[in-house]
Amino acid sequence: MLINCVAYEGGSKLADISVADISEYLARPGCFVWVALRDADDVELDEMKHEFGLHELAVEDAHHGHQRPKIEEYGDSLFVVLHTIEFTPEDILQSGEIDIFVGPNYLLSVRNRSRHTLLSVRTRCEREPHLLQRGSGYVLYALMDAIVDQYFPIVEEFETRLEIIEGQIFHTKNQARQNIESLYDLKLEVMQLRHAVSPLLDAVAKLSGGRPPKLCEGMQDYYRDVYDHLTRINTSIESIRETITTAIQVNLAMVAIEEGEVNKRLAAWAGIFAVATAFAGIWGMNFEHMPELQWRYGYPTALALITGICFILYRRFKKAGWL
């Protein structure tokens, strides 16, 4: 679906144009065309391929979708794939994709499976005509910067969730299984964000390096800012992953400690009852020549002896922390 199709000249908006007029405006010197699509179908992509002269391999990738984040050069044009990461109203992490075709005098963005709008990027660029007049190189930076900045709230949400789970490990008993399940769910979501960030590091580094593509020349400082943001996010992701691994190990250790405490209690009570069982077994054999059988106080004495020994064992186990 077509969202915007606008022609710019000298950094200022020239007119909203139709798709059929794109090639005409591209032929005008100093004119720049910016088109935005959402969930485009094959017919729309083929139409854009014809108007902009897009490379067939890049269009094929956009047709298929589900590409890993990347930046590819095709002659004097670029094909950029970015992932959007967002929480749905049901609090489920969802990944979308934005395919960007960039040429010397045009930029085409195709947004798929994402609720994020890019209208704020267009508004920002139109408020800065001195930068917009740099053309597609600056607009590509603005889009990348906006998408990367949307990763920061996701990282903060992950950190908050991790802190809550860590608190439950030490302050909430009998939730070991639930804690481990929550940690693994969080780890899967962190990996989803990592798959969006990690491949971009090397790709953006090429745009901010010494020999960037021609349409990005003079924009290295801007792309270096995006690279710095990606580095910070990637560092936070690695830190969260390590903390999750540590939290899982601590949770398992807490479970082992609790099981050890239970085993000690069971062993202590088993020892106490073993003594009572041993005495009862001996006196219960009913041999004929047992002096206690004929003694008037034999039965209460036996009970008192068993009780006394069990009490002594109980005090010893209690003092040792087993009970």
Sequence and secondary structure as in RCSB ss.txt:
>XXXX:A:sequence
MLINCVAYEGGSKLADISVADISEYLARPGCFVWVALRDADDVELDEMKHEFGLHELAVEDAHHGHQRPKIEEYG
DSLFVVLHTIEFTPEDILQSGEIDIFVGPNYLLSVRNRSRHTLLSVRTRCEREPHLLQRGSGYVLYALMDAIVDQ
YFPIVEEFETRLEIIEGQIFHTKNQARQNIESLYDLKLEVMQLRHAVSPLLDAVAKLSGGRPPKLCEGMQDYYRD
VYDHLTRINTSIESIRETITTAIQVNLAMVAIEEGEVNKRLAAWAGIFAVATAFAGIWGMNFEHMPELQWRYGYP
TALALITGICFILYRRFKKAGWL
>XXXX:A:secstr
 EEEEEEEETTEEEEE  GGGHHHHHTSTTEEEEEEEES  HHHHHHHHHHHT  HHHHHHHHH    SEEEEET
TEEEEEEEEEEE TTS EEEEEEEEEEETTEEEEEEES     HHHHHHHHH HHHHTTTHHHHHHHHHHHHHHT
HHHHHHHHHHHHHHHHHHHHH SS HHHHHHHHHHHHHHHHHHHHHHHHHHHHHHHHHSSS  GGGTT HHHHHH
HHHHHHHHHHHHHHHHHHHHHHHHHHHHHHHHHHHHHHHHHHHHHHHHHHHHHHHHHHTT  SS HHHH TTHHH
HHHHHHHHHHHHHHHHHHHHT  
